[in-house]
């Protein structure tokens, strides 16, 4: 028996030794990849200590010896744009070969959902995908992953060319950026897409960068108490979470939508309403019911139910029959056909089972967006509904560890270093809307951290400023989104950074504005001048100074081109003015050359001016290139996100 055990252990050890002896190369390398031109090209991997490693890329050769830690690194000389080449790496007994390798410019595209938003979900998707035939533009989409410690390899992903089969799944912003650069520079473009929706900047920053900031030091140290068991527990809770959201959990739930169910004891709420209207913060499932009376004229007709703009997952029932289940997406309208056999003349019951999650949930106003209709006549669903919370088990609390500091850096950025890149394009900030003041440190910390790790100097770091979003407010007010935009604009003080302003192409009701073509175009404009040394106007007017003259404020701008104007040809909008009392009023504004004169009869002695300082500002100032003026303020008064 002991001999059998010993023999088994010996085979096992030999098997493990053979695996370790094989050459292994991280998944950032692969067939059809793009390698960075005009820079030394590092290629690395693992093998048994002391293994002689030989590499060839085209006609270039490189050698290395595996260190005691099992790692090796080849250094190929700089190449000009071109290809295709074959990259071959050989060890003592085996080799790895990658084919169809191009040399061009490699851009790392990162951030949250607006960078992740796919071509297939953006504007003109079908048309754009059908026209996608760019064999020299290749994407590597890094698989979502999180880790407590820096990883040596990504969780998954492979290089694919832009064509009708693949492009729909790529980042829309990155694709339109890459397409523009490829057309202008006539070189292959590689995009490494490492994105995750809803994530804060801290999750993408390395531990050392976070430790260096007092804003994040204690939070990153708190990660030291976590283990993989916490990840597992959260994953199990997440399965239970979605099971509750998708499937009624109470045995009596099948009776709740029915006409005969007695809801007389349920409280009432005026709809449309959101989670805050249901008595404050709430996480869980809410059942809602409303009785409506259909006229005789509706008899025999196919009707529609229109729910306007609901939030979160829901199920809709009519007289106990399920019409739809757990529908939630970025669409602005949700309407459903109701078969005639489900309805009757007289009283009918509309029921909703709706999830209240992450601070959201309910039906958004306006009231005239929710109704039942036969195409000619509408019966409003606004007004009193009966509702009941806690009829089902509470949803588990999800920690969302992928949003914790350094978790995404460890798994989705660290494994990419030191793959040679041209630069970074970044679109993020929505998840830090409550931390605009801290973002002044958080965002530059990420840029510095990445540059230090890549050891390519101050490589280009280009990013998108937050778009206009949320309701338009009738009076000047403070704004968390404006404070994040301010922090983003301030980050341009770092060397070799550039910002694309999109304050004019957002959507009030959609955090994912559809026009990603223009976002990619504006990033490419910045890259054209800053990275590729082209001439021209690449960004909108930016504030450079002001002075008060005779109760008016003269604002000076840079980047005006041949002059300032308004997008719609109307009077300048978007300016607010205040005196020492810090009360802002909408201001009149007149363009005079490269300046704008701002004034208000309500402010005799102006002290401060703000432009486009709102979640969703109404603003129209542009330069001669048609690019929007960057939001700004002349004051440094304490904002609502400043501790």
N, C-alpha and C positions, 0 to 999 in steps of 0.2 A: 504494500500500500504506500509506504514511504517513497519507494522508487518511482511509482506512478506520479505522486505529487511533485517530486523533484524534477522528473522528466517534463511534466506540464509547466512548471515554473520556468524551466530552461527554455522551452519553446516560446513561452510568453515573452521572456526577456529578449530572445533573439528576434521575435516579431517586432517588439517595440524598438529595438536597436536598428532594424532594417528601415522602419518608418522614419526614424530620426535621421538616418543616413541619406534619405532621399532629399533632393532639392525641393524646397518649398518657397514659393514667391507669393506675396500678398495679392489679393484680388483687385487692387487698384490697377494692376497690370493685366493685360489680356489681349486676345485677338481684336483687331480693329481699333486699338487705342490710338490716342494722339499724344505724342511727346513734345515737350516744349522746345521750340527752336531757339537758336542763338544763345543758349545757356548750356553749361555742363549738365549732362543727364545722369542722375543717380538711379541705379537699379539695385534693389536689395532683397534679401530673403534669409532663409535658414537652412542649415545642413549640419552634419556632424562636425564637431570642433576639429580644426586642422585640415578640412577638406579644401583642396585646390579648386577654385571656381574660375571658369573661363567664360567670357561673354563676347558675342559678336552682334553688332547692329550695323547692317549694311556691310561696308568694308572696314568699319572701326572695330577695334578689339580692346578688351579690358580684362584685368585679372584681379583676383582677391583670394585671401585665405580666410576660411571661417574661424572666428574667434572662439574663445573658451565658452562664451555664452551662446554659441550656436548661430551667431549672426554673421552675415557677410554683406559687403557693399561694393558694387562696381561703379566706376565713374567713367562714363563715355564723354568724349569731347562734344563741343557744341556743333550742331548741325544747322544748315539752312533749311527753310521750309521745303518739304517734298515728300517723296515716298511713292508707292508703298515699300516698306522694308520688312525684313524678318529679324526679330530679336531672338537670339538663341543663347541660353545659359546652360553650361555643362559642368558636372561635377565628376567625381571619380568613376561612378558607374551609371549615371543617368543624365538626362538633359531635359530641359523644358524649352518649348519653342512657341513664339507668338507671331502670327502672320498678319499681313495687311496693316502694318503699323505706319502711321503718318507722322510727319514732323510739322508742327504749326504752333498755334497759340492755345494754351490751356487756361481756362478760367474756372475757378471754383465758385459755384453759385450756391449761396446758403441763406438761411433765414427761416421764417415761419410760413404760414399758409399762402400769403400772396406771392412768395417766390415758388412755393410748391405747386400752386394752382396750375393745373394741366391745360395744355393746348385744347384738348377736347371739351373742356368746361368753360373756355373763354370765348370772346367775341369771334364771330365768323369761323367757328371751329371746323365745320364740314368743308368749307372752301379752303381754309388754310391747310388742312390735312391732305386734301386731294392734290394740292399744289406742292406738297412737300417732297422734293426730290433733291436732296443735298448730301450726296455720298461722302463729301469731305467735312461734314459737320457730324461729330459723334458725341454721344452722351454716355456717361456712366452714372446711373442713379443709385446712390448708396442706400442700402436697405435700412429701415428704421431700427435703431438699437440703442440701448442705454447701458452704462456700466459704472460701477463704483470706482474702478481703477482704469488707467490708460490701457487701451487694447493695442495689439500689434497688427490686427487685421480687421477689416470691415465685416459685418455680418453677411453681406451678400451684395451682388450687383455685377453687371457685365457691360462692356462697351457695345453700343449699338448705333448704327448710322441713322440719320434723319430721313425717313421715307414714310410712305403712307401707312405702313404697318406699325411703325414705332413712334412717330412724332406726337401723336395724340396723348401719349403718356408722359411726355417730357414737360418740364417747367415752361410755361408760356413766356414769362418774362425772359428767361435765359435763352429760349429758342429764338425769339425775335431779336434779342441782343446779338446772339451768335450769328444769325443770318445776316444781319446788317454788317457786322465786322468782316465776315467772310466775303461778302459782296464787295466791300470797299478795299480790303487788304489782299484779296485773292490768295489766301493761305488757308490750309486746313484749320478748323477750330474744334477743340475738344472742350467739353463742359463736364466737370465733375459736380453733380447735383447732390448736395447733402442738406436736406431740408426736413423740417417737421413742423406742422401747423400748431399754432397756439402756444409756442414756446418762448420763454423770455431769453434775453441776451445772456444772462448768467449761465444758462444751461450749456451754451456754446463756448464758454471761456474756460481755459485750463486752470487747474488748482493754484498754480503759482501766481497767475494773474489775479485771481480772486483773493488770495491771501494778502496781496500787496495793497488792497483797498479796504479802508475801514468800513465801507458800505457793505462789503460781502465777506469779510474775514470770519465773523462768527458763524455765518450761514454755511460756509464751506467746511469749517471745522465740525459743524453738527453732522455732516455726512459721515464722519468717522464712527458714529454710533450705528450706522446702517449695515446690514448684511444681505447676502443673496436671499436669505429666508424672508426678508421684508419684500423683496421683489416678487417672490413666489406667492406670498400671502396677498399682495396687491393684485396679482394676476388672477388668483382664485376669486377674490372679491369682485374683480372686474367682470368675470364670467357671470357671477351671481347678479351683479348690477344690471347687465344687459338682459339677463333672463327676466328680471322683474320689469324692465322697461318694455320689452317686447311681448311678454306673455302675462295676462292677468293671473294674480296669485291667490285670489280669494275664491273659494268654491262657489260663493254666491254671485260672483261677478257676471256670470252669464245672464242673471236676472236684471242687473242694473240698467242696461239699455232698454229693456222692454217697456212697453206702454203701461203695463199693469204694476210696475214697481212703484212703491210708495216713497216719494222723496219729500214729503211734507215737512219732515223734521230737519231737512238740510238747510243751512243758511243760504242767503241769496247774495249775488254779486252782479253789478252792472257790467255787462260786456260791451265792447272789447275791454280786456284788462290783462295786465301782466302780473308776474309772480308777486311783485311788491304790493299789488292791490289786494292780494289774498291774505294780508296780515303780516307782511315782512318776509325775510329770507326763509326759503323752504326748499328742501330736497326730497322729492318723492313723487308719487302718483296722485293726481287729482281727478276725480270723476265729476262730470258736469252734465246737467240735463236742462232742456228747454222744451216747453210745449208750444207748438204753433198750430194755427188753424188755417187750413187750405180752402180756398173758395171752390165752388162748383166748377168754375171755369178752368181749374187746373186738372180736372178729372180726365184720365186717359192720356195725359201728356207726359213726356219725358222731362223731368225737372233736373235742375242743377243746384248743388249746394256750393256756395262760394265762401271760403274761410279767410280770404284776404291774405294776410301775412302772419301765419302762426309761428310760434317759436317752439323748438324742440319736437321730440317724437310724439305722435298722437295716433289714436284710432278714432274713426268716425262711425257712428251708428245711426240708422234711421229705423224707428219702430222695432228696435231689437236686432236688425240685420246689419252686419258689418259691411261698410262701404269701402273703407281703406284701413290700412294698419301701419302704425309706426312710420309715418312719412315725415321726413324733415330734410330739407335741402336749401340751397341758396335762392331758389325760385321766389319771386315776389308774390305769386298768386297760386292758390290751391283750390281748384274747383273739380267737382265730381258729379258724374251723371247718376241720377237715381231712377232705376226702372219703375215703370208705372205700377207694377204689381206690389211694390213695397209701400205705396202711399195710399191714402184714402181721403175722401172729402171729409172735412172737419178736423178734429184734433189729431196731431201727429207728434212724435217725440224725437227730437234730435239729441244725441248724447255724444260726449267727447270723453275719452280717456287720455289725458295729456300728462306728459312727464315735465316736472319742474326741476331743471338741472342747471348747475353751474351759475346760479343767479339769474337764469332766464326761464321762460315758459309762459304760455298764455297766447292770447290773440291780440295782435297789435291794432291800434287805431289806424285809419278812421272808422267810425261806426258804419258808414255806408259801404264798407268793403266786405261785410259779412251778411249774407242773405240767401234765400231760396228763390229761384226764378224759373218761369216757363219760357223765358226769352223776351217776353213783353212786359210782364208784371213781376215786381219783386216783393217778397215778404222779408222784412228785416229780421236778422238774428241778433241785433243789438238789443240792449235792455237787460232785464233781470233773468238770471240763470240760477238754478239750484246747484250747489257744489258740495263736495265732501272730500276732505283729506283723510289720509291714514286708514283707508279701507284695505290697504294691502301692506305687506311688510315694508319697513323702511329700506331704501336703497343703501348699500354699504358705502362708507366713506372711501373714496378713491384718492390715494396719495399722489398719483401722477408723478412718479419719481423721474420720469423723463424731463420734467420741468425743474428739477433740483439743480443747483449749481454744479457745473462740470460734467454732468451725466452724459450729455450728448457730445461734448468735446471728447470725452474719453473713448466713446464708441464710434463716433462718426467723423471726427476731425483728426484726432491723434494718429489713427492708422494711415492717414493720407500723407503725413509728413515723412520724408522730405520730397515727395513727388514734385518735380519742377513745374511751376505755374507762371503764367503771365501776370495774374492778379486775381482779385476777388470782386464779385458783384454780390450785393447783400440787400435784402428787403425784409425788414423786421422792425418791430417797435410797438405794434398793437398790444402785445402781451405785457408790455411795460407801461401801459397808459397811466397807471396809478403812481408811477415812479419817474416822472419826467425830470425832476431835479436830480435824482440819483443817476439818471441816464447820462448826465454830463460826464460822470466818471465811468459808468458801466460800459458804455459803447467804446470810448477810447481804450479802455482796459482790454477789451476783446481784440481790437486792432493791434495794439502793442504786443499782446500775448502771442497772437498768430505770427506776427512778423519775427518775433524773437525765436520762435520754434522753427520756422522755415529757413531762417538764416539766409534769406535772399535780399536782405536790406529792406528798405521801405517800398515794398512792391505796391502797385496800384491797388487801392481799396475804394471801390465805387459803390454807392448805395442810393437807395430810394427814400426820399422823405415821405412821411405818412400823407396819404390822400385825404381829401375832405370826406367826412362821414358823419352820420347821425343827423338829428333834426336841426333845421335852421332856427336859430334863436332870434327873437324879434329885437332884443336889446344887447348891447355889448356886455360880455360876461367873461368870467374866468373859464379856462378850458384846459383839461388834462392833456388832450391831444395837441393843443397848441404848445404846451410846455415840452412835450416829447419832440415836436418838430423843432423847437428852439434848440434843444440839446443836440439834435441831429445836425442842425446848421452850424452849431459851435464846433462840432467835431471836425469841420473842415480846417481847423487850425493845425491839425496833424499833417505832416508832410505827405504829399502824393495821395491825398484823398479827394474825392469828388462826389457831388450830390446831385441827383436828379429830382427836381421839384415837380410834383403832380397834383398841386392843390386845385387844379381845374378839371380833373378827369375822374374824380371819385363819384360815388353814388350814395345818396343819403340813407338808403335802406339796405345797402349791400356792402359788407366789409370787404368783399372780394370784387372790386370793380372789374367789369368785363374787358375793358379796353387795355389788354396787356401789350398789344402791338405798340401803342404810344409809350408805354413804360419802357419797353425794351429799346425803342428808338431813342428816347431821351438818355438812357444809360449809354447807348452807343455814341451819341453826340458827345457826351463827356469824355468817353474813352478816345474818341477820334482826336480831340484836341490835346488831352492830357497824356495819353499813352502813345498815340500814333502820330502826334505832332502835326495835325491838320489845322488849317486856319478856319475861322468862322466863329459865329456866336453859338455857344453850346448850352447856355443856361439863361434863365430869366434875370431881370433886374434885381440887384441885391442892395440892401441898405448900407450906406457908408458913413452917414452923418446927418446932423440937423442943426438948425439954429432958429431961434424965435425972433421974429421981426414984426413989430407993430401988431401984436396979438395973433399973429399967424405963425405957423411952423413950416419952414422950408426943409423938405426931405431930399437929401442927395442920394443918387443911385449910381452904381457901377453896372456894367453889362447892359447898357441901354441900346447898343447898336447905333442906328441912325436916329433914334428917338423913341420916346414913350408914347403909348396910345392905349386904347381899351379894346378888349376882345370883341365887344358887341357894338362899338362905335358910340356908346352912350357915355354919360358922365361917369367919372371915376367912382367906384364903390369899394367898400372894404375897410375904410379908415375910421378909426375912433380916436377921440381926443379927450384929455382930462387935465384938470388943474391939480393943485397941491392936495386937494381933498381926495384924490384917487378915484373920483367918480367919472366914468367914461360915458361919452355921448357919441352917437354917429356924427361924423364930420363931413363937411363939404370938402372937395379936393379938386384942384385944378392943375393940369400939367403945364409946366413952363420949362421947355427945353429938356434937360436931364434931371429936372427937379419936379417935385409935386408940392404944391402949397396947400396946407391943410388948416381948416379953421372951423369954428362953430360959434354962433351967437350965444350959446349957453356956457361957453368957457372963455371968459374975458382974458384970463392970464394962463395960457396953456403951459403945461409942464411936461406932458408925455403924449406920445402918439403910438398907436398900434395899427398894424395892417394884417388883415386875414387872421386875426387872433380869435379863433373859434374852432369848435369841432368841425363844423361845416360852414365855412365863411362864404358870404356872397361877395366876391371880389373879381375884378376884371382888368387889372393893370398888367400890361404886357410890354415887351420890347419889340424892336422892328422885326425880329425873327418869329414873333408870335408866341414866345415862351413866357410863362407866368412869373410875375414878381414873387420873390421868396417871402413868406410870412416873417414878420419881425415885430419888435417893440423897442421903443427908445428908453423905456424905464427899466429899472432892475428891482422893482418892488416884489416883495415876497409872493410867490405863487401858491396855488393850492396843493401842489405836490411837494413843496419844500418842508422838511421836518421842522 
